[in-house]
Amino acid sequence: MKILKKLSWVLMLGILLISACQKDNYELGKILDKSQVKFEVVQDLQTDPGGNTVILINKTPEAVAMWDYGTGQSTRDRDTVRFAFKGDYTVKFSAMTAGGVVEMDPVVVKVTDNNFNYVNDPLWIALTGGPGNEKTWILDYG
């Protein structure tokens, strides 16, 4: 009986060792070429004639969007950004794929008018004094 018990343990141990020895496959997916990455940066001129409202759209399936628009960042496939002040803004898009990150060429957005409605939040006004009434902060460390 003892021999049978020992033999069954040896047999189970052998089966476990054989089944556990499988070669693992550590392969990432393929990295996309820039030509395979599709995205759009659209200024909504109906909402803001000055181009203050910008819509960011990722059109690349199975890729995580990584947006950097100068005043913030986003990982949404579709996002809306509002720039309060006129000027040129650079929007950078990167697509995180199974094989790695693909960085696209930056897009420059030209905003031609100020839209102070985007900076009339009570917190903004408390911190800055509001548009045209900027506060000067004097810090006394003495």
C-alpha positions in Angstrom: 0.0 0.0 0.0 2.9 2.4 0.9 4.5 1.7 -2.5 1.3 2.4 -4.3 0.9 5.7 -2.5 4.5 6.7 -3.2 4.1 5.7 -6.8 0.9 7.8 -7.3 2.7 10.8 -5.8 5.7 10.4 -8.1 3.3 10.0 -11.1 1.3 13.1 -10.2 4.5 15.1 -9.6 5.8 14.0 -13.0 2.5 15.0 -14.7 2.6 18.4 -13.0 6.2 19.0 -14.1 5.5 18.0 -17.7 2.4 20.2 -17.9 4.1 23.2 -16.3 6.9 23.3 -18.8 5.4 25.1 -21.7 7.2 27.8 -23.5 5.8 31.2 -22.8 5.2 33.6 -25.6 6.2 37.2 -24.6 5.3 38.9 -27.8 3.8 42.4 -28.1 1.5 43.3 -30.9 2.9 45.1 -33.9 3.6 48.8 -33.8 1.6 50.8 -36.2 3.1 53.0 -38.9 2.2 56.7 -38.9 0.1 56.2 -42.0 -2.1 53.8 -40.1 -2.9 56.2 -37.3 -6.0 58.4 -37.9 -7.0 61.4 -35.8 -8.7 64.8 -36.3 -8.3 68.2 -34.7 -11.4 70.2 -35.7 -12.1 73.8 -34.7 -15.9 74.3 -34.1 -16.4 77.7 -35.8 -20.1 77.6 -35.3 -19.7 77.5 -31.5 -16.9 80.0 -31.5 -16.2 82.1 -34.7 -12.7 82.7 -33.3 -11.9 79.0 -33.2 -11.7 78.8 -29.4 -13.6 75.4 -29.3 -11.5 72.5 -30.6 -12.7 68.9 -30.9 -10.1 66.2 -30.7 -11.0 62.8 -32.3 -9.1 59.6 -32.2 -10.1 57.4 -35.2 -7.6 54.6 -34.7 -9.3 51.4 -33.4 -7.6 49.6 -30.6 -5.3 52.5 -29.8 -5.4 54.6 -26.6 -5.4 58.3 -27.4 -2.8 60.5 -25.7 -3.5 64.2 -26.3 -1.3 67.1 -25.2 -2.8 70.5 -26.1 -0.6 72.8 -24.1 -3.0 73.8 -21.4 -3.8 70.2 -20.4 -3.8 66.5 -21.4 -6.4 63.9 -22.2 -6.7 60.2 -23.0 -10.3 60.3 -24.3 -11.1 59.2 -27.9 -13.2 62.3 -28.3 -12.7 65.4 -26.3 -13.6 69.1 -26.5 -11.0 71.7 -25.5 -11.8 75.4 -25.1 -9.1 78.1 -25.3 -10.1 81.4 -23.7 -7.3 83.5 -25.3 -6.3 84.2 -28.8 -3.0 82.8 -30.0 -1.4 79.7 -31.6 -1.8 76.4 -29.7 0.1 73.2 -30.5 -1.9 70.0 -30.2 0.2 66.8 -30.0 -1.4 63.3 -30.5 0.2 60.0 -29.7 -1.5 56.6 -30.1 -0.6 53.9 -27.6 -0.8 50.5 -29.5 -0.1 47.0 -28.5 3.4 47.4 -29.9 4.3 50.8 -28.5 3.5 54.5 -28.8 3.3 56.2 -32.2 3.9 60.0 -32.0 2.2 62.0 -34.7 3.3 65.4 -36.1 1.9 68.2 -34.0 -1.1 70.3 -35.3 -1.1 74.1 -34.7 -4.5 75.6 -33.9 -4.9 79.3 -34.5 -7.4 81.1 -32.2 -8.2 84.6 -33.5 -10.5 86.0 -30.7 -10.6 86.0 -26.9 -13.6 84.3 -25.3 -13.7 85.3 -21.7 -16.8 83.1 -21.0 -14.3 80.3 -20.6 -12.6 82.0 -17.7 -15.5 83.3 -15.7 -15.6 80.4 -13.2 -15.7 81.8 -9.6 -12.5 80.0 -8.7 -10.7 81.6 -11.7 -12.0 85.0 -10.6 -11.0 84.5 -7.0 -7.5 83.5 -8.0 -6.9 86.1 -10.8 -9.4 88.9 -10.2 -11.0 88.0 -13.5 -10.4 89.2 -17.1 -9.0 92.7 -17.1 -8.6 92.8 -13.3 -5.6 90.7 -12.7 -4.4 90.6 -9.1 -0.8 91.0 -8.1 0.2 88.7 -5.4 2.9 89.9 -3.0 4.4 87.1 -0.9 6.1 88.1 2.4 8.4 85.5 3.7 9.9 87.6 6.5 
